Amino acid sequence: MNIREELLKRQIHFKKHAIAITKFAVSSDKNFKELIDCFLSMDMRVAQRAAWSVSWAAEKCPEMVQPYVGILVDQLKRKDVHNAVIRNSLRILENLDIPEKFHGEVMDACFQFLQNRETAIAIKAFALTVLFNLSKIYPDIKNELRMIIKENMEYETAAYRSRGKKILARL
């Protein structure tokens, strides 16, 4: 299977298709590298669709994604990618052990997402969870996280408020 061709094969990218690509990709390191290359593609459609499969791969085989954490962190800083790339990068990072050398970059990116009114709500929700997870290591960020959640509660969607309330209860 050529992953790039598979990602572009259909007009609409369905969950079933994304999972089939994921299963193929995690069958070998070579295949997974091909999926990661698609995830990094400058072709927004390829990157967007690959992001979903990378997310599924992280759920099923987190050990395959772990060596690529640096790439996921780099994606958070890009302005030229589809929201799906950032959203799925954060979705993955909320469930992985992020190496210490990336903690600062991840926290900076997540706080920026939360403070930008233009950021998509799903990105904000995942950023909240990533920051909450990091607050267990860096308790100093708890106050800032708590303040941002409270300040934005009335302006954000139900999804944000729900995630925010759960995190506030655990802080």
TORKENU-546413 format. One record per residue: residue number from 1; residue in one letter; chain; x, y, z of N, C-alpha, C, O, CB in turn. Coordinates in nm, 2 decimals. Glycine has a CB too. Example, Ala and Ser with C-alpha at 12.3 -4.5 7.8 and 13.67 -1.06 7.14 Angstrom:
2
1_A_A_1.32_-0.57_0.78_1.23_-0.45_0.78_1.32_-0.33_0.78_1.42_-0.33_0.85_1.13_-0.45_0.90
2_S_A_1.28_-0.22_0.71_1.37_-0.11_0.71_1.29_0.00_0.79_1.34_0.11_0.80_1.41_-0.06_0.57
END
This chain:
171
1_M_A_0.09_-0.12_0.00_0.00_0.00_0.00_0.09_0.12_0.00_0.19_0.13_0.07_-0.10_0.00_0.12
2_N_A_0.05_0.22_-0.08_0.12_0.35_-0.08_0.03_0.44_0.00_-0.09_0.47_-0.04_0.14_0.41_-0.23
3_I_A_0.08_0.48_0.12_-0.01_0.55_0.22_-0.06_0.68_0.16_-0.17_0.72_0.18_0.07_0.57_0.35
4_R_A_0.03_0.76_0.09_-0.01_0.89_0.04_-0.12_0.87_-0.06_-0.22_0.94_-0.06_0.11_0.96_-0.03
5_E_A_-0.11_0.77_-0.15_-0.22_0.74_-0.25_-0.35_0.71_-0.18_-0.46_0.75_-0.22_-0.18_0.63_-0.34
6_E_A_-0.34_0.62_-0.07_-0.45_0.58_0.00_-0.52_0.70_0.07_-0.65_0.71_0.07_-0.42_0.48_0.11
7_L_A_-0.44_0.79_0.12_-0.50_0.91_0.19_-0.58_1.00_0.09_-0.68_1.06_0.13_-0.39_0.99_0.25
8_L_A_-0.53_1.00_-0.03_-0.60_1.08_-0.13_-0.70_1.01_-0.22_-0.77_1.07_-0.30_-0.50_1.15_-0.22
9_K_A_-0.71_0.88_-0.20_-0.79_0.80_-0.28_-0.94_0.83_-0.29_-1.00_0.83_-0.40_-0.78_0.65_-0.24
10_R_A_-1.00_0.87_-0.18_-1.14_0.89_-0.17_-1.17_1.04_-0.16_-1.09_1.12_-0.10_-1.20_0.82_-0.05
11_Q_A_-1.28_1.08_-0.20_-1.33_1.22_-0.19_-1.34_1.26_-0.05_-1.30_1.37_0.00_-1.46_1.25_-0.27
12_I_A_-1.40_1.17_0.03_-1.42_1.20_0.17_-1.35_1.09_0.25_-1.35_0.97_0.22_-1.58_1.19_0.21
13_H_A_-1.28_1.13_0.36_-1.20_1.04_0.44_-1.28_1.00_0.56_-1.31_1.07_0.65_-1.06_1.12_0.48
14_F_A_-1.31_0.87_0.56_-1.39_0.81_0.66_-1.31_0.74_0.77_-1.19_0.70_0.74_-1.49_0.71_0.60
15_K_A_-1.37_0.73_0.89_-1.30_0.66_1.00_-1.25_0.52_0.96_-1.14_0.48_0.99_-1.39_0.65_1.12
16_K_A_-1.33_0.45_0.89_-1.30_0.31_0.85_-1.17_0.31_0.77_-1.08_0.22_0.78_-1.42_0.24_0.78
17_H_A_-1.16_0.40_0.68_-1.05_0.42_0.59_-0.92_0.46_0.67_-0.81_0.41_0.65_-1.07_0.52_0.48
18_A_A_-0.94_0.55_0.76_-0.83_0.60_0.85_-0.77_0.48_0.93_-0.65_0.47_0.95_-0.87_0.71_0.94
19_I_A_-0.86_0.40_0.98_-0.82_0.29_1.07_-0.75_0.18_0.98_-0.65_0.12_1.03_-0.94_0.22_1.14
20_A_A_-0.79_0.16_0.86_-0.73_0.06_0.77_-0.58_0.11_0.74_-0.49_0.03_0.74_-0.81_0.05_0.64
21_I_A_-0.57_0.24_0.72_-0.44_0.30_0.69_-0.35_0.28_0.82_-0.23_0.25_0.81_-0.45_0.45_0.65
22_T_A_-0.41_0.31_0.93_-0.34_0.29_1.06_-0.29_0.15_1.08_-0.17_0.13_1.11_-0.42_0.33_1.17
23_K_A_-0.37_0.05_1.05_-0.33_-0.09_1.07_-0.21_-0.12_0.98_-0.12_-0.19_1.02_-0.45_-0.18_1.04
24_F_A_-0.22_-0.07_0.86_-0.11_-0.10_0.77_0.02_-0.03_0.82_0.13_-0.08_0.82_-0.14_-0.05_0.62
25_A_A_0.00_0.10_0.86_0.12_0.18_0.90_0.19_0.12_1.02_0.31_0.12_1.03_0.08_0.32_0.93
26_V_A_0.12_0.07_1.12_0.18_0.01_1.24_0.23_-0.13_1.22_0.29_-0.19_1.31_0.08_0.01_1.35
27_S_A_0.22_-0.18_1.10_0.27_-0.32_1.08_0.42_-0.32_1.06_0.48_-0.43_1.07_0.20_-0.38_0.95
28_S_A_0.48_-0.21_1.04_0.63_-0.21_1.03_0.68_-0.06_1.06_0.60_0.03_1.04_0.68_-0.26_0.89
29_D_A_0.80_-0.05_1.10_0.86_0.08_1.12_0.87_0.16_0.99_0.85_0.28_0.99_1.00_0.07_1.18
30_K_A_0.89_0.09_0.88_0.90_0.15_0.75_0.77_0.21_0.71_0.76_0.33_0.66_0.95_0.05_0.64
31_N_A_0.66_0.14_0.73_0.53_0.19_0.69_0.49_0.30_0.78_0.43_0.40_0.74_0.43_0.07_0.71
32_F_A_0.53_0.30_0.91_0.49_0.40_1.00_0.57_0.53_0.96_0.51_0.64_0.97_0.52_0.36_1.15
33_K_A_0.69_0.52_0.92_0.77_0.63_0.88_0.71_0.70_0.76_0.70_0.82_0.75_0.92_0.59_0.84
34_E_A_0.65_0.61_0.67_0.58_0.67_0.55_0.46_0.75_0.60_0.43_0.85_0.54_0.53_0.55_0.46
35_L_A_0.38_0.70_0.70_0.27_0.77_0.75_0.32_0.91_0.81_0.25_1.01_0.79_0.19_0.69_0.86
36_I_A_0.42_0.90_0.89_0.48_1.03_0.95_0.52_1.12_0.84_0.50_1.25_0.85_0.60_0.99_1.04
37_D_A_0.58_1.08_0.73_0.62_1.16_0.62_0.49_1.23_0.56_0.50_1.35_0.52_0.69_1.08_0.51
38_C_A_0.38_1.16_0.55_0.26_1.22_0.50_0.21_1.32_0.60_0.16_1.43_0.56_0.15_1.11_0.48
39_F_A_0.22_1.29_0.73_0.18_1.38_0.84_0.25_1.51_0.83_0.20_1.62_0.86_0.20_1.32_0.98
40_L_A_0.38_1.51_0.78_0.46_1.63_0.77_0.45_1.69_0.63_0.52_1.79_0.61_0.60_1.59_0.80
41_S_A_0.37_1.64_0.55_0.36_1.69_0.41_0.31_1.84_0.41_0.24_1.88_0.49_0.26_1.60_0.33
42_M_A_0.36_1.91_0.31_0.32_2.04_0.28_0.18_2.05_0.22_0.12_2.15_0.21_0.42_2.12_0.20
43_D_A_0.14_1.93_0.16_0.00_1.92_0.11_-0.09_1.91_0.22_-0.10_1.81_0.29_-0.01_1.80_0.01
44_M_A_-0.17_2.02_0.25_-0.26_2.02_0.36_-0.36_1.90_0.37_-0.38_1.85_0.48_-0.34_2.15_0.36
45_R_A_-0.41_1.86_0.26_-0.50_1.75_0.26_-0.44_1.62_0.30_-0.50_1.54_0.38_-0.57_1.74_0.12
46_V_A_-0.32_1.60_0.25_-0.24_1.48_0.29_-0.21_1.48_0.44_-0.24_1.38_0.51_-0.11_1.46_0.21
47_A_A_-0.16_1.59_0.49_-0.12_1.61_0.63_-0.25_1.59_0.72_-0.24_1.53_0.82_-0.06_1.74_0.66
48_Q_A_-0.36_1.66_0.68_-0.48_1.65_0.76_-0.53_1.51_0.77_-0.56_1.46_0.88_-0.59_1.74_0.69
49_R_A_-0.53_1.43_0.67_-0.58_1.30_0.67_-0.48_1.20_0.74_-0.52_1.11_0.81_-0.61_1.25_0.53
50_A_A_-0.35_1.23_0.72_-0.25_1.15_0.79_-0.26_1.17_0.94_-0.24_1.07_1.02_-0.11_1.18_0.74
51_A_A_-0.29_1.29_0.98_-0.30_1.32_1.13_-0.40_1.23_1.20_-0.37_1.19_1.31_-0.34_1.47_1.15
52_W_A_-0.51_1.20_1.14_-0.61_1.11_1.20_-0.55_0.97_1.22_-0.57_0.91_1.33_-0.74_1.11_1.11
53_S_A_-0.48_0.92_1.12_-0.42_0.79_1.13_-0.31_0.79_1.23_-0.29_0.69_1.30_-0.37_0.74_0.99
54_V_A_-0.23_0.89_1.24_-0.12_0.90_1.34_-0.19_0.90_1.48_-0.13_0.83_1.57_-0.04_1.03_1.32
55_S_A_-0.30_0.97_1.49_-0.37_0.97_1.62_-0.41_0.83_1.66_-0.40_0.79_1.78_-0.48_1.06_1.62
56_W_A_-0.47_0.76_1.57_-0.52_0.62_1.59_-0.40_0.53_1.63_-0.40_0.45_1.72_-0.59_0.56_1.47
57_A_A_-0.29_0.55_1.56_-0.17_0.47_1.58_-0.12_0.50_1.72_-0.07_0.40_1.79_-0.06_0.51_1.48
58_A_A_-0.12_0.62_1.77_-0.07_0.65_1.90_-0.16_0.58_2.01_-0.11_0.55_2.11_-0.07_0.80_1.92
59_E_A_-0.29_0.57_1.98_-0.38_0.51_2.07_-0.35_0.35_2.08_-0.35_0.30_2.19_-0.52_0.53_2.03
60_K_A_-0.33_0.29_1.96_-0.31_0.15_1.96_-0.16_0.10_1.98_-0.14_0.00_2.05_-0.35_0.10_1.82
61_C_A_-0.07_0.18_1.94_0.08_0.15_1.95_0.16_0.27_1.99_0.24_0.32_1.92_0.13_0.09_1.82
62_P_A_0.14_0.32_2.12_0.21_0.44_2.16_0.36_0.43_2.15_0.43_0.53_2.13_0.17_0.47_2.30
63_E_A_0.41_0.31_2.16_0.56_0.29_2.15_0.61_0.33_2.01_0.73_0.36_2.00_0.60_0.15_2.18
64_M_A_0.53_0.32_1.91_0.57_0.36_1.77_0.58_0.51_1.76_0.66_0.56_1.68_0.47_0.30_1.67
65_V_A_0.49_0.58_1.83_0.48_0.72_1.81_0.59_0.79_1.90_0.63_0.90_1.87_0.34_0.77_1.85
66_Q_A_0.62_0.73_2.01_0.71_0.79_2.11_0.84_0.85_2.05_0.88_0.96_2.09_0.75_0.69_2.21
67_P_A_0.91_0.78_1.95_1.03_0.84_1.89_1.00_0.97_1.81_1.09_1.04_1.78_1.09_0.74_1.80
68_Y_A_0.87_1.00_1.78_0.84_1.11_1.70_0.78_1.23_1.78_0.72_1.32_1.73_0.74_1.07_1.60
69_V_A_0.79_1.22_1.91_0.74_1.33_2.00_0.79_1.47_1.96_0.72_1.56_1.95_0.77_1.30_2.15
70_G_A_0.92_1.47_1.93_0.98_1.60_1.88_0.91_1.66_1.76_0.89_1.78_1.75_1.12_1.58_1.85
71_I_A_0.87_1.57_1.67_0.80_1.61_1.55_0.66_1.67_1.58_0.62_1.77_1.53_0.79_1.50_1.45
72_L_A_0.59_1.60_1.68_0.46_1.65_1.72_0.47_1.78_1.78_0.39_1.87_1.76_0.40_1.54_1.82
73_V_A_0.57_1.80_1.87_0.60_1.93_1.93_0.62_2.04_1.83_0.57_2.15_1.84_0.71_1.92_2.03
74_D_A_0.70_2.01_1.73_0.73_2.10_1.62_0.60_2.14_1.55_0.59_2.26_1.51_0.83_2.05_1.52
75_Q_A_0.51_2.05_1.53_0.39_2.08_1.46_0.31_2.19_1.53_0.23_2.27_1.47_0.31_1.95_1.44
76_L_A_0.32_2.19_1.66_0.24_2.29_1.74_0.28_2.43_1.72_0.20_2.52_1.74_0.26_2.26_1.89
77_K_A_0.40_2.45_1.67_0.45_2.59_1.64_0.42_2.64_1.50_0.44_2.75_1.47_0.59_2.59_1.67
78_R_A_0.37_2.55_1.42_0.35_2.58_1.28_0.22_2.66_1.26_0.12_2.63_1.32_0.35_2.46_1.19
79_K_A_0.23_2.75_1.17_0.11_2.83_1.13_0.05_2.79_1.00_-0.06_2.84_0.96_0.14_2.98_1.14
80_D_A_0.13_2.71_0.93_0.10_2.68_0.79_0.03_2.54_0.77_0.04_2.48_0.67_0.22_2.69_0.70
81_V_A_-0.02_2.48_0.88_-0.08_2.35_0.88_-0.23_2.36_0.91_-0.28_2.45_0.97_-0.01_2.26_0.98
82_H_A_-0.30_2.25_0.87_-0.44_2.24_0.90_-0.46_2.22_1.05_-0.37_2.16_1.11_-0.50_2.12_0.82
83_N_A_-0.57_2.27_1.10_-0.60_2.25_1.24_-0.60_2.11_1.28_-0.56_2.08_1.40_-0.74_2.31_1.27
84_A_A_-0.63_2.02_1.19_-0.63_1.87_1.23_-0.49_1.83_1.27_-0.48_1.74_1.35_-0.68_1.79_1.11
85_V_A_-0.39_1.88_1.21_-0.25_1.84_1.25_-0.22_1.88_1.39_-0.17_1.80_1.47_-0.15_1.91_1.15
86_I_A_-0.26_2.00_1.43_-0.23_2.05_1.56_-0.32_1.98_1.66_-0.28_1.93_1.77_-0.26_2.20_1.57
87_R_A_-0.45_1.97_1.63_-0.55_1.90_1.71_-0.50_1.75_1.74_-0.50_1.71_1.86_-0.69_1.90_1.65
88_N_A_-0.46_1.68_1.64_-0.42_1.54_1.66_-0.29_1.53_1.73_-0.26_1.44_1.80_-0.42_1.47_1.53
89_S_A_-0.20_1.63_1.71_-0.07_1.63_1.78_-0.10_1.64_1.93_-0.04_1.57_2.01_0.02_1.74_1.73
90_L_A_-0.19_1.73_1.96_-0.22_1.75_2.11_-0.29_1.63_2.16_-0.27_1.59_2.28_-0.30_1.88_2.12
91_R_A_-0.38_1.57_2.08_-0.45_1.45_2.13_-0.35_1.34_2.16_-0.37_1.27_2.26_-0.55_1.40_2.02
92_I_A_-0.25_1.33_2.08_-0.15_1.23_2.10_-0.07_1.26_2.23_-0.04_1.18_2.31_-0.05_1.21_1.98
93_L_A_-0.03_1.39_2.24_0.06_1.43_2.35_-0.01_1.43_2.48_0.05_1.41_2.59_0.10_1.58_2.33
94_E_A_-0.14_1.43_2.49_-0.21_1.42_2.61_-0.20_1.28_2.67_-0.23_1.26_2.79_-0.36_1.47_2.60
95_N_A_-0.17_1.18_2.59_-0.16_1.05_2.64_-0.02_0.99_2.64_-0.01_0.87_2.68_-0.25_0.96_2.56
96_L_A_0.08_1.06_2.59_0.21_1.01_2.59_0.30_1.07_2.70_0.26_1.18_2.75_0.28_1.04_2.45
97_D_A_0.40_1.00_2.73_0.50_1.07_2.82_0.59_1.16_2.74_0.66_1.11_2.65_0.59_0.96_2.90
98_I_A_0.57_1.29_2.77_0.65_1.39_2.69_0.79_1.40_2.75_0.80_1.43_2.87_0.57_1.52_2.69
99_P_A_0.89_1.38_2.68_1.03_1.39_2.73_1.05_1.53_2.79_1.00_1.63_2.74_1.14_1.36_2.63
100_E_A_1.12_1.54_2.90_1.14_1.67_2.97_1.19_1.78_2.88_1.16_1.89_2.90_1.24_1.64_3.09
101_K_A_1.28_1.74_2.79_1.34_1.85_2.70_1.23_1.93_2.62_1.26_2.03_2.57_1.44_1.79_2.61
102_F_A_1.11_1.87_2.61_1.00_1.93_2.53_0.90_2.00_2.62_0.81_2.07_2.57_0.93_1.83_2.44
103_H_A_0.91_1.99_2.75_0.81_2.04_2.84_0.78_2.19_2.82_0.67_2.24_2.81_0.84_2.01_2.98
104_G_A_0.89_2.27_2.82_0.88_2.41_2.80_0.81_2.45_2.67_0.72_2.54_2.67_1.01_2.48_2.81
105_E_A_0.85_2.39_2.56_0.79_2.42_2.43_0.64_2.39_2.43_0.56_2.46_2.37_0.86_2.35_2.32
106_V_A_0.61_2.27_2.49_0.47_2.23_2.49_0.38_2.32_2.57_0.27_2.36_2.53_0.46_2.08_2.54
107_M_A_0.43_2.36_2.69_0.36_2.45_2.78_0.34_2.58_2.71_0.23_2.64_2.71_0.43_2.47_2.91
108_D_A_0.44_2.64_2.65_0.43_2.77_2.58_0.32_2.76_2.47_0.23_2.85_2.46_0.56_2.81_2.52
109_A_A_0.33_2.65_2.39_0.23_2.64_2.28_0.09_2.63_2.33_0.00_2.69_2.28_0.27_2.52_2.19
110_C_A_0.07_2.54_2.43_-0.06_2.52_2.49_-0.12_2.65_2.55_-0.24_2.68_2.53_-0.06_2.41_2.59
111_F_A_-0.04_2.72_2.62_-0.09_2.85_2.68_-0.12_2.95_2.57_-0.22_3.02_2.58_0.02_2.91_2.78
112_Q_A_-0.05_2.95_2.46_-0.08_3.04_2.35_-0.21_3.00_2.29_-0.29_3.09_2.25_0.04_3.04_2.25
113_F_A_-0.23_2.87_2.27_-0.36_2.83_2.21_-0.48_2.87_2.30_-0.58_2.92_2.25_-0.36_2.67_2.20
114_L_A_-0.46_2.86_2.43_-0.57_2.89_2.52_-0.60_3.04_2.52_-0.71_3.08_2.54_-0.54_2.84_2.66
115_Q_A_-0.50_3.12_2.50_-0.51_3.27_2.51_-0.56_3.33_2.38_-0.59_3.45_2.37_-0.39_3.33_2.56
116_N_A_-0.56_3.25_2.27_-0.60_3.31_2.14_-0.75_3.27_2.11_-0.78_3.15_2.11_-0.51_3.25_2.03
117_R_A_-0.83_3.37_2.10_-0.97_3.35_2.08_-1.00_3.28_1.95_-1.10_3.21_1.94_-1.04_3.49_2.08
118_E_A_-0.91_3.29_1.85_-0.93_3.22_1.72_-0.90_3.07_1.72_-0.93_3.01_1.62_-0.84_3.29_1.62
119_T_A_-0.84_3.02_1.83_-0.80_2.88_1.83_-0.93_2.79_1.83_-1.02_2.82_1.91_-0.71_2.85_1.95
120_A_A_-0.93_2.69_1.75_-1.04_2.60_1.75_-1.06_2.53_1.89_-0.96_2.51_1.96_-1.01_2.48_1.64
121_I_A_-1.18_2.51_1.92_-1.22_2.46_2.05_-1.16_2.32_2.08_-1.11_2.30_2.20_-1.37_2.45_2.07
122_A_A_-1.15_2.24_1.99_-1.09_2.10_2.01_-0.94_2.12_2.05_-0.89_2.05_2.14_-1.11_2.01_1.89
123_I_A_-0.87_2.21_1.98_-0.73_2.24_2.02_-0.72_2.29_2.16_-0.63_2.24_2.23_-0.67_2.34_1.92
124_K_A_-0.81_2.38_2.20_-0.81_2.43_2.33_-0.84_2.32_2.44_-0.77_2.31_2.54_-0.91_2.54_2.35
125_A_A_-0.93_2.23_2.41_-0.96_2.13_2.50_-0.85_2.03_2.52_-0.81_2.00_2.63_-1.09_2.05_2.45
126_F_A_-0.78_2.00_2.41_-0.66_1.91_2.43_-0.55_1.98_2.50_-0.47_1.92_2.58_-0.62_1.86_2.29
127_A_A_-0.53_2.11_2.47_-0.43_2.19_2.53_-0.45_2.20_2.68_-0.36_2.19_2.76_-0.42_2.34_2.47
128_L_A_-0.58_2.21_2.73_-0.61_2.21_2.87_-0.56_2.08_2.93_-0.50_2.08_3.04_-0.76_2.23_2.89
129_T_A_-0.59_1.97_2.87_-0.55_1.84_2.93_-0.40_1.82_2.93_-0.34_1.77_3.03_-0.61_1.72_2.85
130_V_A_-0.33_1.86_2.82_-0.18_1.85_2.82_-0.13_1.94_2.94_-0.04_1.89_3.01_-0.13_1.90_2.68
131_L_A_-0.18_2.06_2.95_-0.13_2.14_3.06_-0.16_2.09_3.20_-0.08_2.09_3.29_-0.18_2.28_3.05
132_F_A_-0.28_2.03_3.21_-0.31_1.97_3.34_-0.21_1.85_3.37_-0.16_1.84_3.48_-0.46_1.91_3.34
133_N_A_-0.18_1.77_3.27_-0.09_1.66_3.29_0.05_1.72_3.33_0.12_1.66_3.42_-0.08_1.58_3.16
134_L_A_0.09_1.82_3.26_0.22_1.88_3.30_0.22_1.95_3.43_0.33_1.96_3.50_0.27_1.98_3.19
135_S_A_0.11_1.99_3.48_0.10_2.06_3.61_0.13_1.96_3.72_0.16_2.01_3.83_-0.04_2.12_3.63
136_K_A_0.12_1.84_3.70_0.16_1.74_3.80_0.31_1.74_3.82_0.36_1.70_3.93_0.11_1.59_3.76
137_I_A_0.38_1.77_3.72_0.53_1.78_3.72_0.57_1.92_3.76_0.67_1.94_3.84_0.59_1.74_3.59
138_Y_A_0.50_2.02_3.71_0.53_2.16_3.74_0.41_2.23_3.81_0.33_2.30_3.74_0.56_2.24_3.60
139_P_A_0.40_2.21_3.94_0.28_2.27_4.01_0.27_2.42_4.00_0.16_2.48_4.02_0.29_2.23_4.16
140_D_A_0.38_2.49_3.96_0.37_2.63_3.95_0.28_2.68_3.84_0.23_2.79_3.84_0.51_2.69_3.92
141_I_A_0.25_2.59_3.74_0.16_2.64_3.63_0.01_2.62_3.67_-0.08_2.67_3.60_0.19_2.56_3.51
142_K_A_-0.02_2.56_3.78_-0.16_2.53_3.82_-0.24_2.66_3.83_-0.35_2.67_3.79_-0.16_2.46_3.95
143_N_A_-0.18_2.76_3.90_-0.25_2.89_3.92_-0.28_2.96_3.78_-0.39_3.01_3.76_-0.17_2.99_4.01
144_E_A_-0.18_2.96_3.69_-0.21_3.02_3.56_-0.31_2.94_3.49_-0.40_3.00_3.42_-0.08_3.03_3.48
145_L_A_-0.31_2.81_3.49_-0.41_2.73_3.42_-0.54_2.75_3.48_-0.64_2.77_3.41_-0.37_2.58_3.43
146_R_A_-0.55_2.75_3.61_-0.68_2.78_3.68_-0.74_2.91_3.64_-0.86_2.92_3.61_-0.66_2.77_3.84
147_M_A_-0.65_3.02_3.64_-0.70_3.15_3.60_-0.75_3.16_3.46_-0.85_3.22_3.43_-0.58_3.25_3.62
148_I_A_-0.68_3.10_3.37_-0.72_3.10_3.22_-0.85_3.03_3.21_-0.94_3.08_3.13_-0.61_3.03_3.14
149_I_A_-0.87_2.91_3.27_-0.99_2.84_3.26_-1.11_2.93_3.31_-1.21_2.94_3.24_-0.99_2.71_3.34
150_K_A_-1.09_2.98_3.43_-1.20_3.06_3.49_-1.23_3.19_3.40_-1.35_3.22_3.38_-1.16_3.10_3.63
151_E_A_-1.13_3.25_3.35_-1.15_3.37_3.27_-1.22_3.35_3.14_-1.30_3.43_3.10_-1.02_3.44_3.24
152_N_A_-1.20_3.23_3.09_-1.26_3.20_2.96_-1.39_3.12_2.96_-1.46_3.10_2.86_-1.16_3.12_2.88
153_M_A_-1.43_3.08_3.08_-1.55_2.99_3.09_-1.68_3.05_3.03_-1.75_2.98_2.96_-1.58_2.97_3.24
154_E_A_-1.70_3.18_3.05_-1.83_3.24_3.00_-1.82_3.26_2.85_-1.93_3.28_2.79_-1.86_3.36_3.08
155_Y_A_-1.70_3.27_2.79_-1.69_3.30_2.65_-1.68_3.18_2.56_-1.69_3.19_2.44_-1.57_3.39_2.63
156_E_A_-1.65_3.07_2.62_-1.62_2.95_2.54_-1.74_2.86_2.53_-1.85_2.88_2.58_-1.51_2.87_2.60
157_T_A_-1.72_2.75_2.45_-1.83_2.66_2.42_-1.86_2.56_2.53_-1.78_2.56_2.63_-1.80_2.58_2.29
158_A_A_-1.96_2.49_2.52_-1.99_2.39_2.62_-1.88_2.28_2.64_-1.85_2.24_2.75_-2.13_2.32_2.59
159_A_A_-1.82_2.25_2.53_-1.71_2.15_2.53_-1.59_2.20_2.62_-1.53_2.13_2.70_-1.66_2.12_2.39
160_Y_A_-1.56_2.33_2.60_-1.45_2.39_2.68_-1.49_2.40_2.82_-1.41_2.36_2.91_-1.42_2.53_2.62
161_R_A_-1.61_2.44_2.85_-1.66_2.45_2.99_-1.66_2.32_3.06_-1.62_2.31_3.17_-1.80_2.51_2.99
162_S_A_-1.70_2.21_2.99_-1.70_2.08_3.04_-1.56_2.03_3.08_-1.54_1.99_3.19_-1.76_1.98_2.94
163_R_A_-1.47_2.05_2.99_-1.33_2.01_3.01_-1.27_2.09_3.12_-1.20_2.05_3.21_-1.24_2.01_2.88
164_G_A_-1.30_2.22_3.11_-1.24_2.32_3.21_-1.29_2.28_3.35_-1.21_2.28_3.45_-1.28_2.46_3.18
165_K_A_-1.42_2.25_3.37_-1.47_2.22_3.50_-1.41_2.09_3.56_-1.38_2.08_3.68_-1.63_2.20_3.49
166_K_A_-1.39_1.99_3.47_-1.33_1.87_3.52_-1.18_1.89_3.56_-1.14_1.84_3.66_-1.33_1.76_3.40
167_I_A_-1.11_1.98_3.49_-0.97_2.01_3.52_-0.97_2.09_3.65_-0.88_2.07_3.74_-0.91_2.08_3.41
168_L_A_-1.06_2.19_3.66_-1.06_2.27_3.79_-1.08_2.19_3.91_-1.02_2.21_4.01_-1.17_2.38_3.77
169_A_A_-1.17_2.09_3.90_-1.20_2.00_4.01_-1.08_1.92_4.05_-1.07_1.88_4.17_-1.32_1.91_3.97
170_R_A_-1.00_1.89_3.95_-0.88_1.81_3.98_-0.76_1.89_4.02_-0.66_1.83_4.07_-0.85_1.72_3.86
171_L_A_-0.76_2.02_3.99_-0.65_2.11_4.03_-0.65_2.13_4.18_-0.57_2.20_4.23_-0.65_2.24_3.95
END
